[in-house]
């Protein structure tokens, strides 16, 4: 699985688990709502700065977030 798609799927799952809308997450992370949507769909890829902002807004470490992405890309290879 493409890492951009995997990141988007992980972000969406984490956001929903946190009970946040795209708009709420965007506000907490100081990014645009449409940017969150584009990331979740795998259209745009976040910078390292944005990854840290999103992780902070979701109360998860950036390394845990990326670990979940890595797991998802590994699952797809099986």
C-alpha positions as CSV (number, residue, x, y, z in Angstrom):
1,X,0.0,0.0,0.0
2,X,1.2,3.5,-0.8
3,X,2.4,5.3,2.3
4,X,0.4,8.4,1.5
5,X,-2.8,6.3,1.4
6,X,-1.9,4.4,4.5
7,X,-1.2,7.7,6.4
8,X,-4.6,9.0,5.3
9,X,-6.3,5.9,6.5
10,X,-4.5,6.0,9.9
11,X,-5.2,9.7,10.3
12,X,-8.9,9.2,9.6
13,X,-9.1,6.3,12.1
14,X,-7.3,8.2,14.8
15,X,-9.5,11.3,14.2
16,X,-12.7,9.2,14.4
17,X,-11.5,7.4,17.5
18,X,-10.9,10.8,19.1
19,X,-14.4,11.8,18.2
20,X,-13.3,14.8,16.1
21,X,-14.6,16.1,12.8
22,X,-12.1,17.1,10.1
23,X,-12.9,20.7,11.0
24,X,-12.2,20.2,14.7
25,X,-8.9,18.4,14.0
26,X,-7.9,21.1,11.6
27,X,-8.6,23.8,14.2
28,X,-6.7,21.9,16.9
29,X,-3.7,21.4,14.5
30,X,-3.8,24.9,13.0
31,X,-4.2,23.6,9.5
32,X,-7.0,24.1,6.9
33,X,-9.9,21.6,7.0
34,X,-9.6,20.9,3.3
35,X,-5.9,20.0,3.9
36,X,-7.0,17.3,6.4
37,X,-9.4,16.0,3.9
38,X,-6.8,15.8,1.2
39,X,-4.4,14.1,3.5
40,X,-7.0,11.5,4.5
41,X,-7.7,10.8,0.8
42,X,-4.0,10.4,0.1
43,X,-4.0,13.3,-2.3
44,X,-1.6,15.5,-0.3
45,X,1.2,14.4,2.0
46,X,1.9,16.2,5.2
47,X,5.3,17.8,6.1
48,X,7.0,16.7,9.3
49,X,5.8,19.9,10.9
50,X,2.2,19.0,10.0
51,X,2.6,15.4,11.3
52,X,3.7,16.8,14.6
53,X,0.8,19.2,14.7
54,X,-1.7,16.5,13.9
55,X,-0.3,14.0,16.4
56,X,-0.4,16.7,19.1
57,X,-4.0,17.5,18.3
58,X,-4.8,13.7,18.5
59,X,-2.9,13.3,21.8
60,X,-0.6,10.7,20.2
61,X,3.1,10.8,19.6
62,X,4.3,11.3,16.1
63,X,6.4,8.2,16.3
64,X,3.3,6.1,17.3
65,X,1.3,7.7,14.4
66,X,4.1,6.7,11.9
67,X,4.4,3.3,13.5
68,X,0.7,2.7,12.7
69,X,1.3,3.8,9.1
70,X,4.2,1.4,8.9
71,X,2.1,-1.4,10.2
72,X,-0.6,-0.7,7.6
73,X,1.8,-0.7,4.7
74,X,3.3,-3.9,6.0
75,X,-0.1,-5.6,6.2
76,X,-0.8,-4.7,2.6
77,X,2.3,-6.6,1.5
78,X,1.2,-9.9,3.0
